[in-house]
């Protein structure tokens, strides 16, 4: 039996949130582990009660010197048919860090407060782009 799922990163998920994609493992990037950091989204989720969602990835893919990048988004409200207008998605902010534990803290805090982080975690990292909330 394949038990790779046991290496998934534990994550506290607030009520109403759904984790749509979960490929974030409790492994830190290194030349030996970089294969765990491929994919357009490592972990992503949405709140069924609000338009908030997030997607976290590793950039650049395959580079142990990269960083986690998280996009915090507001989705369009569902229409009468239940579908969302993809054109109305709004980027509320982008946040970066090299630390998996800081990433987990930022995602958990966001799910419970629905407030994207306001400052980059890394000294010298680009400041996050944020829209007024």
HELIX and SHEET records of a PDB file:
HELIX    1   1 UNK A    4  UNK A    7  5                                   4    
HELIX    2   2 UNK A   34  UNK A   37  5                                   4    
HELIX    3   3 UNK A   86  UNK A   88  5                                   3    
HELIX    4   4 UNK A  100  UNK A  113  1                                  14    
SHEET    1   A 5 UNK A  17  UNK A  22  0                                        
SHEET    2   A 5 UNK A  43  UNK A  47 -1                                        
SHEET    3   A 5 UNK A  52  UNK A  59 -1                                        
SHEET    4   A 5 UNK A  67  UNK A  74 -1                                        
SHEET    5   A 5 UNK A  90  UNK A  97 -1                                        
END                                                                             
